[in-house]
Amino acid sequence: MKILAFAASNSKQSINKQLVSYAASQIEAADIDIIDINDFEMPIYSADREEASGIPKEAQRFYQKIGEADALLISFAEHNGSYTAAYKNLFDWTSRIDQKVFQSRPMVMLATSPGPGGANNVLTAAKGSAPYFAGDVKASFSLPSFYDNFDSENGTLRDEALDAALKDAVSVLLPVSA
């Protein structure tokens, strides 16, 4: 099984990248491809730009990465209650290739923030819109108060109940044994 994992953030110190990396490490017997959306940076989407220059190769590569995966693991950063501009731009360009951006892949959606809300606003929006873009959301998990609940030095969750809930969420991506 091949799982594509990424943080929907372009921050070099992304707490969502730390979370998605930890979550990915909990999925054994899988080929995990953790990507950085900074590798897919492109101009701000506009219909005029698309008409003049076409769809950038970065959006095409991102769409191909999703298509090559068996499942998706995404951790959403929240900026002012919504998606980061970097992720939204990547998503908008990719949706011009095919509105079914997620290509019917099973997915687990995560989110975290420094505050007690755990980026729940963006996570709720992402879960709600995923089916319109052929996303098959199997589970989700929000980590509140990242700096209180995540040990960045060891790359682990401090709270056993939160750790168990995260592991339960990502376990839906594990292959079922016969």
C-alpha positions in Angstrom: 0.0 0.0 0.0 1.3 3.5 -0.9 0.2 6.4 1.2 0.7 10.0 0.2 1.1 12.2 3.2 1.5 16.0 3.5 0.8 19.1 5.6 -1.4 21.7 3.9 1.1 24.3 5.0 4.1 25.9 3.4 5.8 26.8 6.7 9.3 25.3 7.1 8.5 24.8 10.8 5.0 23.5 10.2 3.4 21.9 13.3 1.1 20.1 10.8 4.0 18.6 9.1 5.2 17.3 12.5 1.8 15.8 13.1 1.4 14.2 9.7 4.9 12.8 9.9 4.1 11.2 13.3 0.8 9.9 12.1 2.5 8.4 9.0 5.0 6.7 11.2 2.1 4.8 12.9 1.2 3.1 9.7 3.3 0.0 9.3 3.6 -2.2 6.2 3.0 0.8 3.9 5.1 2.8 1.6 4.8 6.3 2.9 5.6 9.3 0.6 5.7 12.5 2.7 5.8 15.5 0.4 6.3 19.2 1.0 3.8 21.4 -0.8 6.7 24.0 -1.2 7.9 21.7 -4.0 4.6 22.5 -5.9 4.7 26.3 -5.6 3.2 28.2 -8.5 1.6 31.5 -9.4 -1.7 32.5 -7.8 -4.5 30.9 -9.8 -6.5 33.0 -12.2 -8.6 32.1 -15.2 -6.6 34.6 -17.2 -3.3 33.1 -16.2 -4.7 29.6 -17.0 -5.9 30.7 -20.5 -2.5 32.4 -21.2 -0.1 29.8 -19.9 -2.1 26.6 -19.2 -1.9 24.5 -16.1 1.6 24.6 -14.4 3.6 21.4 -14.4 3.6 21.5 -10.5 -0.2 21.1 -10.4 0.1 18.2 -12.9 2.8 16.5 -10.7 0.7 16.9 -7.6 -2.3 15.4 -9.3 -0.1 12.5 -10.5 1.2 12.0 -6.9 -2.4 11.6 -5.7 -3.2 9.2 -8.5 -0.1 7.0 -7.7 -1.2 6.7 -4.0 -3.6 4.1 -2.6 -4.6 6.5 0.3 -4.0 10.0 1.5 -3.0 11.4 4.9 -3.3 15.2 5.1 -2.8 17.6 8.0 -4.5 21.0 7.6 -3.0 24.2 9.0 -5.6 26.9 9.7 -5.1 30.5 8.7 -7.8 32.8 9.9 -10.3 29.9 10.1 -9.6 28.5 6.6 -7.0 26.8 4.4 -3.5 28.3 4.0 -3.1 30.3 0.8 -0.4 27.9 -0.3 -2.6 24.9 -0.1 -5.7 26.6 -1.5 -3.7 27.7 -4.6 -2.3 24.3 -5.1 -5.7 22.8 -4.8 -7.3 25.4 -7.1 -4.8 24.7 -9.9 -5.1 20.9 -9.5 -8.9 21.1 -9.6 -8.5 22.6 -13.1 -7.0 19.3 -14.3 -9.9 17.3 -12.8 -12.5 18.4 -10.3 -12.1 14.9 -8.8 -8.7 16.0 -7.3 -8.7 13.3 -4.6 -9.4 10.6 -7.3 -11.6 8.5 -4.9 -8.7 7.8 -2.6 -9.5 6.8 1.0 -8.2 9.5 3.2 -7.6 10.5 6.8 -7.7 14.2 7.6 -5.8 15.7 10.5 -5.4 19.2 11.8 -3.6 21.0 14.7 -2.9 24.5 15.9 -1.2 26.2 18.9 -4.6 26.9 20.4 -7.4 24.8 22.0 -9.4 24.7 18.8 -7.0 22.4 17.1 -7.7 23.9 13.6 -11.2 22.5 13.8 -12.7 25.1 11.5 -10.5 24.2 8.5 -10.8 20.5 9.3 -14.6 20.7 9.3 -14.5 22.6 5.9 -12.1 20.0 4.4 -14.2 17.0 5.5 -17.3 18.7 4.3 -16.0 19.5 0.8 -13.9 16.4 0.2 -16.8 14.3 -1.3 -17.3 17.0 -4.0 -13.7 16.4 -5.0 -13.9 12.6 -4.9 -12.4 12.3 -1.5 -13.4 9.3 0.6 -12.8 10.5 4.2 -12.5 7.5 6.4 -11.5 9.3 9.6 -10.3 12.6 11.0 -8.4 13.8 14.1 -7.8 17.3 15.5 -5.0 17.9 18.0 -5.6 20.9 20.2 -2.9 23.0 21.8 0.0 21.5 19.8 2.8 22.7 22.0 1.2 21.3 25.1 0.3 17.9 23.5 3.1 17.2 21.1 6.7 16.5 22.1 8.6 18.0 19.1 12.0 16.8 20.4 10.9 13.2 20.4 8.2 13.5 17.7 5.5 12.0 19.8 2.2 12.8 21.4 2.4 13.3 25.2 -1.3 12.5 26.0 -2.1 8.8 25.9 -5.8 9.3 25.1 -4.9 11.7 22.2 -2.3 9.3 21.0 -4.8 6.4 21.0 -7.3 8.5 19.1 -4.8 9.4 16.4 -3.6 5.8 16.1 -7.3 4.8 15.8 -7.9 7.3 13.0 -4.9 6.3 10.9 -5.5 2.6 11.5 -8.4 2.8 8.9 -5.7 3.1 6.2 -4.0 -0.2 7.3 -4.6 -3.2 5.0 -7.1 -5.7 6.4 -5.6 -9.0 7.2 -7.4 -12.1 6.0 
